[in-house]
Amino acid sequence: MGGRFLCALVELRMKMMKNKKPKLKLIGEDGNAFAILGLARRAGLKAGWSKERLDAFLKNCMGGDYNHLLKVVQEYFDVS
């Protein structure tokens, strides 16, 4: 139950900060899921994300297939 609350809280904060998404450049980078997770993790840390927010993001990314990963990354980042 606590994990669901945390994810809901992160989603609410993301909606509030919609225009403040960190930039993430994926064009020209390795398209492997683990490489994308690493790039996103570093961008989140650079943007000052808390450990809890970063953990919730990564858990959400790993909750589905490759297409789910890409969808979640695009929700959290300004992807180019």
Distance bins in CASP14 RR format, pairs under 12 A and 6 or more apart:
PFRMAT RR
TARGET T0000
AUTHOR 0000-0000-0000
RMODE 2
METHOD distances of the structure
MODEL  1
1 7 0 0 0 0 0 1 0 0 0 0 0
1 8 0 0 0 0 0 1 0 0 0 0 0
2 8 0 0 0 0 1 0 0 0 0 0 0
2 9 0 0 0 0 1 0 0 0 0 0 0
2 10 0 0 0 0 0 1 0 0 0 0 0
2 52 0 0 0 0 0 1 0 0 0 0 0
2 56 0 0 0 0 0 1 0 0 0 0 0
2 59 0 0 0 0 0 1 0 0 0 0 0
3 9 0 0 0 0 1 0 0 0 0 0 0
3 10 0 0 0 0 1 0 0 0 0 0 0
3 11 0 0 0 0 0 1 0 0 0 0 0
3 52 0 0 0 0 0 1 0 0 0 0 0
3 55 0 0 0 0 1 0 0 0 0 0 0
3 56 1 0 0 1 0 0 0 0 0 0 0
3 59 0 0 0 0 1 0 0 0 0 0 0
3 60 0 0 0 0 0 1 0 0 0 0 0
4 10 0 0 0 0 0 1 0 0 0 0 0
4 11 0 0 0 0 0 1 0 0 0 0 0
4 56 0 0 0 0 0 1 0 0 0 0 0
4 59 0 0 0 0 0 1 0 0 0 0 0
4 60 0 0 0 0 0 1 0 0 0 0 0
5 11 0 0 0 0 0 1 0 0 0 0 0
5 12 0 0 0 0 0 1 0 0 0 0 0
5 52 0 0 0 0 0 1 0 0 0 0 0
5 56 0 0 0 0 0 1 0 0 0 0 0
6 12 0 0 0 0 0 1 0 0 0 0 0
6 13 0 0 0 0 0 1 0 0 0 0 0
6 50 0 0 0 0 0 1 0 0 0 0 0
6 51 0 0 0 0 0 1 0 0 0 0 0
6 52 1 0 0 1 0 0 0 0 0 0 0
6 53 0 0 0 0 1 0 0 0 0 0 0
6 54 0 0 0 0 0 1 0 0 0 0 0
6 55 0 0 0 0 1 0 0 0 0 0 0
6 56 1 0 1 0 0 0 0 0 0 0 0
6 57 0 0 0 0 0 1 0 0 0 0 0
6 59 0 0 0 0 1 0 0 0 0 0 0
6 60 0 0 0 0 0 1 0 0 0 0 0
7 13 0 0 0 0 0 1 0 0 0 0 0
7 14 0 0 0 0 0 1 0 0 0 0 0
7 52 0 0 0 0 0 1 0 0 0 0 0
7 53 0 0 0 0 0 1 0 0 0 0 0
7 55 0 0 0 0 0 1 0 0 0 0 0
7 56 1 0 1 0 0 0 0 0 0 0 0
7 57 0 0 0 0 1 0 0 0 0 0 0
7 58 0 0 0 0 0 1 0 0 0 0 0
7 59 1 0 0 1 0 0 0 0 0 0 0
7 60 1 0 0 1 0 0 0 0 0 0 0
7 61 0 0 0 0 0 1 0 0 0 0 0
7 63 0 0 0 0 0 1 0 0 0 0 0
7 72 0 0 0 0 0 1 0 0 0 0 0
8 14 0 0 0 0 0 1 0 0 0 0 0
8 15 0 0 0 0 0 1 0 0 0 0 0
8 56 0 0 0 0 1 0 0 0 0 0 0
8 60 0 0 0 0 0 1 0 0 0 0 0
9 15 0 0 0 0 0 1 0 0 0 0 0
9 16 0 0 0 0 0 1 0 0 0 0 0
9 50 0 0 0 0 0 1 0 0 0 0 0
9 52 0 0 0 0 1 0 0 0 0 0 0
9 53 0 0 0 0 1 0 0 0 0 0 0
9 56 0 0 0 0 1 0 0 0 0 0 0
10 16 0 0 0 0 0 1 0 0 0 0 0
10 17 0 0 0 0 0 1 0 0 0 0 0
10 49 0 0 0 0 1 0 0 0 0 0 0
10 50 0 0 0 0 1 0 0 0 0 0 0
10 52 1 0 0 1 0 0 0 0 0 0 0
10 53 1 0 1 0 0 0 0 0 0 0 0
10 54 0 0 0 0 1 0 0 0 0 0 0
10 55 0 0 0 0 1 0 0 0 0 0 0
10 56 1 0 1 0 0 0 0 0 0 0 0
10 57 1 0 0 1 0 0 0 0 0 0 0
10 58 0 0 0 0 0 1 0 0 0 0 0
10 59 0 0 0 0 1 0 0 0 0 0 0
10 60 1 0 0 1 0 0 0 0 0 0 0
10 61 0 0 0 0 0 1 0 0 0 0 0
10 72 0 0 0 0 0 1 0 0 0 0 0
10 75 0 0 0 0 0 1 0 0 0 0 0
10 76 0 0 0 0 1 0 0 0 0 0 0
11 17 0 0 0 0 0 1 0 0 0 0 0
11 18 0 0 0 0 0 1 0 0 0 0 0
11 53 0 0 0 0 0 1 0 0 0 0 0
11 56 0 0 0 0 1 0 0 0 0 0 0
11 57 0 0 0 0 0 1 0 0 0 0 0
11 60 0 0 0 0 1 0 0 0 0 0 0
11 72 0 0 0 0 0 1 0 0 0 0 0
11 75 0 0 0 0 1 0 0 0 0 0 0
11 76 0 0 0 0 1 0 0 0 0 0 0
12 18 0 0 0 0 0 1 0 0 0 0 0
12 53 0 0 0 0 0 1 0 0 0 0 0
12 56 0 0 0 0 0 1 0 0 0 0 0
13 20 0 0 0 0 0 1 0 0 0 0 0
13 21 0 0 0 0 0 1 0 0 0 0 0
13 49 0 0 0 0 0 1 0 0 0 0 0
13 50 0 0 0 0 0 1 0 0 0 0 0
13 52 0 0 0 0 0 1 0 0 0 0 0
13 53 1 0 0 1 0 0 0 0 0 0 0
13 56 0 0 0 0 1 0 0 0 0 0 0
13 57 0 0 0 0 0 1 0 0 0 0 0
13 76 0 0 0 0 0 1 0 0 0 0 0
14 20 0 0 0 0 1 0 0 0 0 0 0
14 21 0 0 0 0 1 0 0 0 0 0 0
14 22 0 0 0 0 0 1 0 0 0 0 0
14 49 0 0 0 0 0 1 0 0 0 0 0
14 53 0 0 0 0 1 0 0 0 0 0 0
14 56 0 0 0 0 1 0 0 0 0 0 0
14 57 0 0 0 0 1 0 0 0 0 0 0
14 60 0 0 0 0 0 1 0 0 0 0 0
14 72 0 0 0 0 0 1 0 0 0 0 0
14 74 0 0 0 0 0 1 0 0 0 0 0
14 75 1 0 0 1 0 0 0 0 0 0 0
14 76 1 0 0 1 0 0 0 0 0 0 0
14 77 0 0 0 0 0 1 0 0 0 0 0
15 21 0 0 0 0 0 1 0 0 0 0 0
15 75 0 0 0 0 1 0 0 0 0 0 0
15 76 0 0 0 0 0 1 0 0 0 0 0
17 47 0 0 0 0 0 1 0 0 0 0 0
17 48 0 0 0 0 0 1 0 0 0 0 0
17 49 0 0 0 0 0 1 0 0 0 0 0
17 53 0 0 0 0 0 1 0 0 0 0 0
17 75 0 0 0 0 0 1 0 0 0 0 0
17 76 0 0 0 0 1 0 0 0 0 0 0
17 77 0 0 0 0 0 1 0 0 0 0 0
17 78 0 0 0 0 0 1 0 0 0 0 0
18 75 0 0 0 0 1 0 0 0 0 0 0
18 76 0 0 0 0 0 1 0 0 0 0 0
18 77 0 0 0 0 0 1 0 0 0 0 0
18 78 0 0 0 0 0 1 0 0 0 0 0
19 78 0 0 0 0 1 0 0 0 0 0 0
20 44 0 0 0 0 0 1 0 0 0 0 0
20 47 0 0 0 0 1 0 0 0 0 0 0
20 48 0 0 0 0 0 1 0 0 0 0 0
20 49 0 0 0 0 0 1 0 0 0 0 0
20 76 0 0 0 0 0 1 0 0 0 0 0
20 77 0 0 0 0 0 1 0 0 0 0 0
20 78 0 0 0 0 1 0 0 0 0 0 0
21 40 0 0 0 0 0 1 0 0 0 0 0
21 43 0 0 0 0 1 0 0 0 0 0 0
21 44 0 0 0 0 0 1 0 0 0 0 0
21 47 0 0 0 0 1 0 0 0 0 0 0
21 49 0 0 0 0 0 1 0 0 0 0 0
21 57 0 0 0 0 0 1 0 0 0 0 0
21 73 0 0 0 0 0 1 0 0 0 0 0
21 74 0 0 0 0 1 0 0 0 0 0 0
21 75 0 0 0 0 1 0 0 0 0 0 0
21 76 1 0 0 1 0 0 0 0 0 0 0
21 77 1 0 1 0 0 0 0 0 0 0 0
21 78 1 0 1 0 0 0 0 0 0 0 0
21 79 0 0 0 0 1 0 0 0 0 0 0
21 80 0 0 0 0 0 1 0 0 0 0 0
22 39 0 0 0 0 0 1 0 0 0 0 0
22 40 0 0 0 0 1 0 0 0 0 0 0
22 41 0 0 0 0 0 1 0 0 0 0 0
22 42 0 0 0 0 0 1 0 0 0 0 0
22 43 1 0 1 0 0 0 0 0 0 0 0
22 44 1 0 1 0 0 0 0 0 0 0 0
22 45 0 0 0 0 1 0 0 0 0 0 0
22 46 1 0 0 1 0 0 0 0 0 0 0
22 47 1 1 0 0 0 0 0 0 0 0 0
22 48 0 0 0 0 1 0 0 0 0 0 0
22 49 0 0 0 0 1 0 0 0 0 0 0
22 53 0 0 0 0 0 1 0 0 0 0 0
22 54 0 0 0 0 0 1 0 0 0 0 0
22 57 0 0 0 0 0 1 0 0 0 0 0
22 73 0 0 0 0 0 1 0 0 0 0 0
22 76 1 0 0 1 0 0 0 0 0 0 0
22 77 1 0 1 0 0 0 0 0 0 0 0
22 78 1 0 0 1 0 0 0 0 0 0 0
22 79 0 0 0 0 1 0 0 0 0 0 0
22 80 0 0 0 0 0 1 0 0 0 0 0
23 39 0 0 0 0 0 1 0 0 0 0 0
23 40 0 0 0 0 0 1 0 0 0 0 0
23 42 0 0 0 0 0 1 0 0 0 0 0
23 43 1 0 0 1 0 0 0 0 0 0 0
23 44 0 0 0 0 0 1 0 0 0 0 0
23 46 0 0 0 0 1 0 0 0 0 0 0
23 47 0 0 0 0 1 0 0 0 0 0 0
23 76 0 0 0 0 0 1 0 0 0 0 0
23 77 1 0 0 1 0 0 0 0 0 0 0
23 78 1 0 1 0 0 0 0 0 0 0 0
23 79 0 0 0 0 1 0 0 0 0 0 0
23 80 1 0 0 1 0 0 0 0 0 0 0
24 35 0 0 0 0 0 1 0 0 0 0 0
24 36 0 0 0 0 1 0 0 0 0 0 0
24 37 0 0 0 0 0 1 0 0 0 0 0
24 38 0 0 0 0 0 1 0 0 0 0 0
24 39 1 0 0 1 0 0 0 0 0 0 0
24 40 1 0 1 0 0 0 0 0 0 0 0
24 41 0 0 0 0 0 1 0 0 0 0 0
24 42 0 0 0 0 1 0 0 0 0 0 0
24 43 1 0 1 0 0 0 0 0 0 0 0
24 44 0 0 0 0 1 0 0 0 0 0 0
24 46 0 0 0 0 1 0 0 0 0 0 0
24 47 0 0 0 0 1 0 0 0 0 0 0
24 57 0 0 0 0 0 1 0 0 0 0 0
24 70 0 0 0 0 0 1 0 0 0 0 0
24 72 0 0 0 0 0 1 0 0 0 0 0
24 73 1 0 0 1 0 0 0 0 0 0 0
24 74 0 0 0 0 1 0 0 0 0 0 0
24 75 0 0 0 0 0 1 0 0 0 0 0
24 76 0 0 0 0 1 0 0 0 0 0 0
24 77 1 1 0 0 0 0 0 0 0 0 0
24 78 1 0 0 1 0 0 0 0 0 0 0
24 79 1 0 1 0 0 0 0 0 0 0 0
24 80 1 0 0 1 0 0 0 0 0 0 0
25 36 0 0 0 0 0 1 0 0 0 0 0
25 39 1 0 0 1 0 0 0 0 0 0 0
25 40 0 0 0 0 0 1 0 0 0 0 0
25 42 0 0 0 0 0 1 0 0 0 0 0
25 43 0 0 0 0 1 0 0 0 0 0 0
25 73 0 0 0 0 0 1 0 0 0 0 0
25 77 0 0 0 0 1 0 0 0 0 0 0
25 78 0 0 0 0 1 0 0 0 0 0 0
25 79 1 0 0 1 0 0 0 0 0 0 0
25 80 1 0 1 0 0 0 0 0 0 0 0
26 32 0 0 0 0 0 1 0 0 0 0 0
26 33 0 0 0 0 0 1 0 0 0 0 0
26 35 0 0 0 0 1 0 0 0 0 0 0
26 36 1 0 0 1 0 0 0 0 0 0 0
26 37 0 0 0 0 0 1 0 0 0 0 0
26 38 0 0 0 0 0 1 0 0 0 0 0
26 39 1 0 0 1 0 0 0 0 0 0 0
26 40 0 0 0 0 1 0 0 0 0 0 0
26 43 0 0 0 0 0 1 0 0 0 0 0
26 69 0 0 0 0 0 1 0 0 0 0 0
26 70 0 0 0 0 1 0 0 0 0 0 0
26 73 1 0 0 1 0 0 0 0 0 0 0
26 74 0 0 0 0 1 0 0 0 0 0 0
26 77 0 0 0 0 1 0 0 0 0 0 0
26 78 0 0 0 0 0 1 0 0 0 0 0
26 79 1 0 1 0 0 0 0 0 0 0 0
26 80 1 0 0 1 0 0 0 0 0 0 0
27 39 0 0 0 0 0 1 0 0 0 0 0
27 79 0 0 0 0 1 0 0 0 0 0 0
27 80 1 0 0 1 0 0 0 0 0 0 0
28 35 0 0 0 0 0 1 0 0 0 0 0
28 36 0 0 0 0 0 1 0 0 0 0 0
28 39 0 0 0 0 0 1 0 0 0 0 0
28 80 0 0 0 0 0 1 0 0 0 0 0
29 35 1 0 0 1 0 0 0 0 0 0 0
29 36 1 0 0 1 0 0 0 0 0 0 0
29 37 0 0 0 0 0 1 0 0 0 0 0
29 38 0 0 0 0 0 1 0 0 0 0 0
29 39 1 0 0 1 0 0 0 0 0 0 0
29 40 0 0 0 0 0 1 0 0 0 0 0
29 42 0 0 0 0 0 1 0 0 0 0 0
29 43 0 0 0 0 0 1 0 0 0 0 0
29 73 0 0 0 0 0 1 0 0 0 0 0
29 79 0 0 0 0 0 1 0 0 0 0 0
29 80 0 0 0 0 0 1 0 0 0 0 0
30 36 1 0 0 1 0 0 0 0 0 0 0
30 37 0 0 0 0 0 1 0 0 0 0 0
30 38 0 0 0 0 1 0 0 0 0 0 0
30 39 0 0 0 0 1 0 0 0 0 0 0
31 37 0 0 0 0 0 1 0 0 0 0 0
31 38 0 0 0 0 0 1 0 0 0 0 0
31 39 0 0 0 0 1 0 0 0 0 0 0
31 40 0 0 0 0 0 1 0 0 0 0 0
31 66 0 0 0 0 1 0 0 0 0 0 0
31 69 0 0 0 0 0 1 0 0 0 0 0
31 70 0 0 0 0 1 0 0 0 0 0 0
31 73 0 0 0 0 0 1 0 0 0 0 0
32 38 0 0 0 0 1 0 0 0 0 0 0
32 39 0 0 0 0 0 1 0 0 0 0 0
32 66 0 0 0 0 1 0 0 0 0 0 0
32 69 0 0 0 0 0 1 0 0 0 0 0
33 39 0 0 0 0 0 1 0 0 0 0 0
33 40 0 0 0 0 0 1 0 0 0 0 0
33 58 0 0 0 0 0 1 0 0 0 0 0
33 61 0 0 0 0 1 0 0 0 0 0 0
33 62 0 0 0 0 1 0 0 0 0 0 0
33 63 0 0 0 0 0 1 0 0 0 0 0
33 64 0 0 0 0 0 1 0 0 0 0 0
33 65 0 0 0 0 1 0 0 0 0 0 0
33 66 1 0 1 0 0 0 0 0 0 0 0
33 67 0 0 0 0 0 1 0 0 0 0 0
33 68 0 0 0 0 0 1 0 0 0 0 0
33 69 1 0 1 0 0 0 0 0 0 0 0
33 70 0 0 0 0 1 0 0 0 0 0 0
33 72 0 0 0 0 0 1 0 0 0 0 0
33 73 0 0 0 0 0 1 0 0 0 0 0
34 40 0 0 0 0 0 1 0 0 0 0 0
34 41 0 0 0 0 0 1 0 0 0 0 0
34 58 0 0 0 0 0 1 0 0 0 0 0
34 61 0 0 0 0 0 1 0 0 0 0 0
34 62 0 0 0 0 0 1 0 0 0 0 0
34 66 0 0 0 0 0 1 0 0 0 0 0
34 69 0 0 0 0 1 0 0 0 0 0 0
35 41 0 0 0 0 0 1 0 0 0 0 0
35 42 0 0 0 0 0 1 0 0 0 0 0
35 66 0 0 0 0 0 1 0 0 0 0 0
35 69 0 0 0 0 0 1 0 0 0 0 0
35 73 0 0 0 0 0 1 0 0 0 0 0
36 42 0 0 0 0 0 1 0 0 0 0 0
36 43 0 0 0 0 0 1 0 0 0 0 0
36 58 0 0 0 0 0 1 0 0 0 0 0
36 61 0 0 0 0 1 0 0 0 0 0 0
36 62 0 0 0 0 0 1 0 0 0 0 0
36 66 0 0 0 0 1 0 0 0 0 0 0
36 68 0 0 0 0 0 1 0 0 0 0 0
36 69 1 0 0 1 0 0 0 0 0 0 0
36 70 1 0 0 1 0 0 0 0 0 0 0
36 71 0 0 0 0 0 1 0 0 0 0 0
36 72 0 0 0 0 0 1 0 0 0 0 0
36 73 1 0 0 1 0 0 0 0 0 0 0
36 74 0 0 0 0 0 1 0 0 0 0 0
36 76 0 0 0 0 0 1 0 0 0 0 0
36 77 0 0 0 0 0 1 0 0 0 0 0
36 79 0 0 0 0 1 0 0 0 0 0 0
37 43 0 0 0 0 0 1 0 0 0 0 0
37 44 0 0 0 0 0 1 0 0 0 0 0
37 54 0 0 0 0 0 1 0 0 0 0 0
37 57 0 0 0 0 1 0 0 0 0 0 0
37 58 1 0 0 1 0 0 0 0 0 0 0
37 59 0 0 0 0 0 1 0 0 0 0 0
37 60 0 0 0 0 0 1 0 0 0 0 0
37 61 1 0 0 1 0 0 0 0 0 0 0
37 62 1 0 0 1 0 0 0 0 0 0 0
37 63 0 0 0 0 0 1 0 0 0 0 0
37 66 0 0 0 0 0 1 0 0 0 0 0
37 69 1 0 0 1 0 0 0 0 0 0 0
37 70 0 0 0 0 0 1 0 0 0 0 0
37 72 0 0 0 0 0 1 0 0 0 0 0
37 73 0 0 0 0 1 0 0 0 0 0 0
37 76 0 0 0 0 0 1 0 0 0 0 0
37 77 0 0 0 0 0 1 0 0 0 0 0
38 44 0 0 0 0 1 0 0 0 0 0 0
38 45 0 0 0 0 1 0 0 0 0 0 0
38 46 0 0 0 0 0 1 0 0 0 0 0
38 54 0 0 0 0 0 1 0 0 0 0 0
38 57 0 0 0 0 0 1 0 0 0 0 0
38 58 0 0 0 0 1 0 0 0 0 0 0
38 61 0 0 0 0 0 1 0 0 0 0 0
38 69 0 0 0 0 0 1 0 0 0 0 0
38 73 0 0 0 0 0 1 0 0 0 0 0
39 45 0 0 0 0 0 1 0 0 0 0 0
39 46 0 0 0 0 0 1 0 0 0 0 0
39 61 0 0 0 0 0 1 0 0 0 0 0
39 69 0 0 0 0 0 1 0 0 0 0 0
39 73 0 0 0 0 1 0 0 0 0 0 0
39 77 0 0 0 0 1 0 0 0 0 0 0
39 79 0 0 0 0 0 1 0 0 0 0 0
39 80 0 0 0 0 0 1 0 0 0 0 0
40 46 0 0 0 0 0 1 0 0 0 0 0
40 47 0 0 0 0 0 1 0 0 0 0 0
40 49 0 0 0 0 0 1 0 0 0 0 0
40 54 0 0 0 0 1 0 0 0 0 0 0
40 57 1 0 0 1 0 0 0 0 0 0 0
40 58 0 0 0 0 1 0 0 0 0 0 0
40 60 0 0 0 0 0 1 0 0 0 0 0
40 61 1 0 0 1 0 0 0 0 0 0 0
40 62 0 0 0 0 0 1 0 0 0 0 0
40 69 0 0 0 0 1 0 0 0 0 0 0
40 70 0 0 0 0 0 1 0 0 0 0 0
40 72 0 0 0 0 1 0 0 0 0 0 0
40 73 1 0 1 0 0 0 0 0 0 0 0
40 74 0 0 0 0 0 1 0 0 0 0 0
40 75 0 0 0 0 0 1 0 0 0 0 0
40 76 1 0 0 1 0 0 0 0 0 0 0
40 77 1 0 0 1 0 0 0 0 0 0 0
40 78 0 0 0 0 0 1 0 0 0 0 0
40 79 0 0 0 0 1 0 0 0 0 0 0
41 47 0 0 0 0 0 1 0 0 0 0 0
41 48 0 0 0 0 0 1 0 0 0 0 0
41 49 0 0 0 0 1 0 0 0 0 0 0
41 51 0 0 0 0 0 1 0 0 0 0 0
41 53 0 0 0 0 0 1 0 0 0 0 0
41 54 1 0 0 1 0 0 0 0 0 0 0
41 55 0 0 0 0 0 1 0 0 0 0 0
41 57 0 0 0 0 1 0 0 0 0 0 0
41 58 1 0 0 1 0 0 0 0 0 0 0
41 61 0 0 0 0 1 0 0 0 0 0 0
41 62 0 0 0 0 0 1 0 0 0 0 0
41 73 0 0 0 0 0 1 0 0 0 0 0
41 76 0 0 0 0 0 1 0 0 0 0 0
41 77 0 0 0 0 0 1 0 0 0 0 0
42 48 0 0 0 0 0 1 0 0 0 0 0
42 49 0 0 0 0 0 1 0 0 0 0 0
42 54 0 0 0 0 0 1 0 0 0 0 0
42 77 0 0 0 0 0 1 0 0 0 0 0
43 49 0 0 0 0 1 0 0 0 0 0 0
43 54 0 0 0 0 0 1 0 0 0 0 0
43 57 0 0 0 0 0 1 0 0 0 0 0
43 73 0 0 0 0 1 0 0 0 0 0 0
43 76 0 0 0 0 1 0 0 0 0 0 0
43 77 1 0 0 1 0 0 0 0 0 0 0
43 78 0 0 0 0 1 0 0 0 0 0 0
43 79 0 0 0 0 1 0 0 0 0 0 0
43 80 0 0 0 0 0 1 0 0 0 0 0
44 50 0 0 0 0 1 0 0 0 0 0 0
44 51 0 0 0 0 0 1 0 0 0 0 0
44 53 0 0 0 0 1 0 0 0 0 0 0
44 54 1 0 0 1 0 0 0 0 0 0 0
44 55 0 0 0 0 0 1 0 0 0 0 0
44 56 0 0 0 0 0 1 0 0 0 0 0
44 57 1 0 0 1 0 0 0 0 0 0 0
44 58 0 0 0 0 0 1 0 0 0 0 0
44 73 0 0 0 0 0 1 0 0 0 0 0
44 76 0 0 0 0 1 0 0 0 0 0 0
44 77 0 0 0 0 1 0 0 0 0 0 0
44 78 0 0 0 0 0 1 0 0 0 0 0
45 51 0 0 0 0 1 0 0 0 0 0 0
45 53 0 0 0 0 0 1 0 0 0 0 0
45 54 1 0 0 1 0 0 0 0 0 0 0
45 55 0 0 0 0 0 1 0 0 0 0 0
45 57 0 0 0 0 0 1 0 0 0 0 0
45 58 0 0 0 0 0 1 0 0 0 0 0
46 54 0 0 0 0 0 1 0 0 0 0 0
46 77 0 0 0 0 0 1 0 0 0 0 0
47 53 0 0 0 0 1 0 0 0 0 0 0
47 54 0 0 0 0 1 0 0 0 0 0 0
47 57 0 0 0 0 0 1 0 0 0 0 0
47 76 0 0 0 0 1 0 0 0 0 0 0
47 77 0 0 0 0 1 0 0 0 0 0 0
47 78 0 0 0 0 0 1 0 0 0 0 0
48 54 0 0 0 0 1 0 0 0 0 0 0
49 55 0 0 0 0 1 0 0 0 0 0 0
49 56 0 0 0 0 1 0 0 0 0 0 0
49 57 1 0 0 1 0 0 0 0 0 0 0
49 58 0 0 0 0 0 1 0 0 0 0 0
49 76 0 0 0 0 1 0 0 0 0 0 0
49 77 0 0 0 0 0 1 0 0 0 0 0
50 56 0 0 0 0 1 0 0 0 0 0 0
50 57 0 0 0 0 0 1 0 0 0 0 0
51 57 0 0 0 0 0 1 0 0 0 0 0
51 58 0 0 0 0 0 1 0 0 0 0 0
52 58 0 0 0 0 0 1 0 0 0 0 0
52 59 0 0 0 0 0 1 0 0 0 0 0
53 59 0 0 0 0 0 1 0 0 0 0 0
53 60 0 0 0 0 0 1 0 0 0 0 0
53 76 0 0 0 0 1 0 0 0 0 0 0
54 60 0 0 0 0 0 1 0 0 0 0 0
54 61 0 0 0 0 0 1 0 0 0 0 0
54 76 0 0 0 0 0 1 0 0 0 0 0
55 61 0 0 0 0 0 1 0 0 0 0 0
55 62 0 0 0 0 0 1 0 0 0 0 0
56 62 0 0 0 0 0 1 0 0 0 0 0
56 63 0 0 0 0 0 1 0 0 0 0 0
56 72 0 0 0 0 0 1 0 0 0 0 0
56 76 0 0 0 0 1 0 0 0 0 0 0
57 63 0 0 0 0 0 1 0 0 0 0 0
57 69 0 0 0 0 0 1 0 0 0 0 0
57 72 1 0 0 1 0 0 0 0 0 0 0
57 73 0 0 0 0 1 0 0 0 0 0 0
57 75 0 0 0 0 1 0 0 0 0 0 0
57 76 1 0 1 0 0 0 0 0 0 0 0
57 77 0 0 0 0 1 0 0 0 0 0 0
58 69 0 0 0 0 0 1 0 0 0 0 0
58 72 0 0 0 0 1 0 0 0 0 0 0
58 73 0 0 0 0 0 1 0 0 0 0 0
58 76 0 0 0 0 0 1 0 0 0 0 0
59 68 0 0 0 0 0 1 0 0 0 0 0
59 69 0 0 0 0 0 1 0 0 0 0 0
59 72 0 0 0 0 1 0 0 0 0 0 0
60 68 0 0 0 0 1 0 0 0 0 0 0
60 69 0 0 0 0 1 0 0 0 0 0 0
60 71 0 0 0 0 1 0 0 0 0 0 0
60 72 1 0 1 0 0 0 0 0 0 0 0
60 73 0 0 0 0 1 0 0 0 0 0 0
60 75 0 0 0 0 1 0 0 0 0 0 0
60 76 0 0 0 0 1 0 0 0 0 0 0
61 67 0 0 0 0 0 1 0 0 0 0 0
61 68 1 0 0 1 0 0 0 0 0 0 0
61 69 1 0 1 0 0 0 0 0 0 0 0
61 70 0 0 0 0 1 0 0 0 0 0 0
61 71 0 0 0 0 1 0 0 0 0 0 0
61 72 1 0 1 0 0 0 0 0 0 0 0
61 73 1 0 0 1 0 0 0 0 0 0 0
61 74 0 0 0 0 0 1 0 0 0 0 0
61 75 0 0 0 0 0 1 0 0 0 0 0
61 76 0 0 0 0 1 0 0 0 0 0 0
61 77 0 0 0 0 0 1 0 0 0 0 0
62 68 0 0 0 0 1 0 0 0 0 0 0
62 69 1 0 0 1 0 0 0 0 0 0 0
62 72 0 0 0 0 1 0 0 0 0 0 0
62 73 0 0 0 0 0 1 0 0 0 0 0
63 69 0 0 0 0 1 0 0 0 0 0 0
63 71 0 0 0 0 0 1 0 0 0 0 0
63 72 0 0 0 0 1 0 0 0 0 0 0
64 70 0 0 0 0 0 1 0 0 0 0 0
64 71 0 0 0 0 1 0 0 0 0 0 0
64 72 0 0 0 0 1 0 0 0 0 0 0
65 71 0 0 0 0 1 0 0 0 0 0 0
65 72 0 0 0 0 0 1 0 0 0 0 0
66 72 0 0 0 0 0 1 0 0 0 0 0
66 73 0 0 0 0 0 1 0 0 0 0 0
67 73 0 0 0 0 0 1 0 0 0 0 0
67 74 0 0 0 0 0 1 0 0 0 0 0
68 74 0 0 0 0 0 1 0 0 0 0 0
68 75 0 0 0 0 0 1 0 0 0 0 0
69 75 0 0 0 0 0 1 0 0 0 0 0
69 76 0 0 0 0 0 1 0 0 0 0 0
69 77 0 0 0 0 0 1 0 0 0 0 0
69 79 0 0 0 0 0 1 0 0 0 0 0
70 76 0 0 0 0 0 1 0 0 0 0 0
70 77 0 0 0 0 0 1 0 0 0 0 0
70 79 0 0 0 0 1 0 0 0 0 0 0
71 77 0 0 0 0 0 1 0 0 0 0 0
71 79 0 0 0 0 0 1 0 0 0 0 0
72 79 0 0 0 0 0 1 0 0 0 0 0
73 79 1 0 0 1 0 0 0 0 0 0 0
73 80 0 0 0 0 0 1 0 0 0 0 0
74 80 0 0 0 0 0 1 0 0 0 0 0
END
